[in-house]
Amino acid sequence: MYKGKFISLEGIDGSGKTTLKEQLRIQLEGKYELLMVREPGGTDISEKVRELLLDVRNEGILPRAEALLYAAARAQVVEEIIRPALNSGKLVIADRYLDSTIAYQGYGRGLDIGFLKQLNSLCTDGLKPDLTLLLDIEPAEGHRRRQKGTLDRLEKEGLEFQTRVRNGYLKIQEEEPARIKLLNGHLSVEKLSREALQHMKPLLPTESSRL
């Protein structure tokens, strides 16, 4: 039986991950058994943790506590949703996953990278994406895009924070170029989705592989 594939979308706030995810849904739905999730979120418990983390009133959350809360939400969605979907042969696409913790709480907040990698391994039981698509844009452009809506707690952190996060993402990509593919977030949605699908193509099941 075909084993499912796991793809994550990463990037700073305003990079276009959610828009790309919806475009991929349009392109892939009906052709494959598809599951879309977001982080933090995806389960009742994880969505409650999401509300806590992104609420602008919760300014007092310390960086280490923030990392642990993200890990708790991730542990829940991995065991309840993602792993069962992969075991049943589904194509799973996640809007953020473990690289977000390294970029945001590591490079952004300054927490120890080694500690965060251990935390990621613990909360996912070692489950990593088969492919990660990293949408890269200038923080100023991401800030401009985000002005159209209400900003959450992390989006309000400002350009210096987003710059540290972006630089962190680029370092992560340099360390794992085989898994993490860099995409130009300034491209049109059509061109971006076309490039994303090209990277995904080797992972997508053929008719024979699904048997």
C-alpha positions, 0 to 999 in steps of 0.5 A, spaced: 500 500 500 502 507 498 505 510 504 503 517 504 507 523 503 508 529 508 509 536 505 510 543 509 510 550 507 514 555 511 516 562 511 515 569 515 509 572 516 506 575 510 510 570 505 504 567 502 503 560 505 496 560 506 495 563 499 499 557 496 496 552 500 489 554 498 492 554 491 495 547 492 488 545 494 485 547 488 490 543 484 490 537 487 483 536 490 480 530 487 486 527 484 489 525 491 487 523 498 489 530 501 489 533 508 490 540 509 492 542 516 495 548 519 500 550 525 498 551 531 492 548 530 488 542 526 485 539 532 480 541 538 486 542 543 491 545 538 486 550 536 485 552 543 493 553 544 493 557 538 488 562 540 492 562 547 499 563 543 496 568 538 492 573 542 495 579 543 493 580 550 498 575 552 504 579 551 507 575 558 508 569 554 516 567 555 520 564 549 521 558 553 513 557 555 512 559 548 516 554 545 513 548 549 506 551 547 507 550 540 510 543 541 504 541 545 500 543 539 504 539 534 504 533 539 497 533 539 496 534 531 501 529 529 498 523 533 491 525 532 491 527 525 498 527 521 500 520 522 494 516 521 493 520 515 500 518 512 499 511 515 492 511 510 496 513 504 494 521 504 498 527 502 498 531 507 500 539 507 501 543 513 501 550 513 508 551 518 511 545 522 517 544 526 522 549 522 517 554 524 520 553 531 527 553 530 526 560 526 521 563 530 523 561 537 530 559 536 533 565 531 527 570 532 527 569 540 534 567 541 533 560 544 538 554 544 537 551 537 539 544 540 534 545 545 529 546 540 531 540 536 530 536 541 523 539 543 521 538 536 524 530 536 520 529 542 513 532 540 513 529 533 516 522 535 521 524 529 516 525 524 519 530 519 516 532 512 518 529 506 519 536 503 518 543 505 517 549 501 520 555 504 517 562 501 522 567 501 520 575 501 523 581 504 520 582 511 518 589 509 514 586 503 511 581 508 509 587 513 506 591 507 501 585 506 499 584 513 497 591 514 490 589 510 488 585 516 488 584 524 495 582 526 496 577 531 501 577 537 507 574 533 505 578 527 506 585 531 513 583 533 516 588 528 521 588 522 527 586 526 524 580 529 521 578 522 528 579 519 531 575 524 526 569 523 527 570 515 535 569 516 534 563 520 529 560 515 535 561 510 540 558 515 536 552 516 535 551 508 542 551 507 543 546 512 538 541 509 537 543 501 535 536 499 528 537 504 527 544 504 526 548 497 527 555 496 521 559 493 521 566 491 515 569 495 514 575 490 512 571 484 505 571 482 500 565 485 500 562 479 508 561 478 509 560 485 504 554 485 507 551 478 514 551 482 511 548 488 508 543 484 514 541 480 518 540 487 512 536 489 511 532 483 517 526 485 513 525 491 506 524 488 503 517 487 502 514 480 496 509 479 500 503 480 504 506 487 497 507 490 495 499 489 
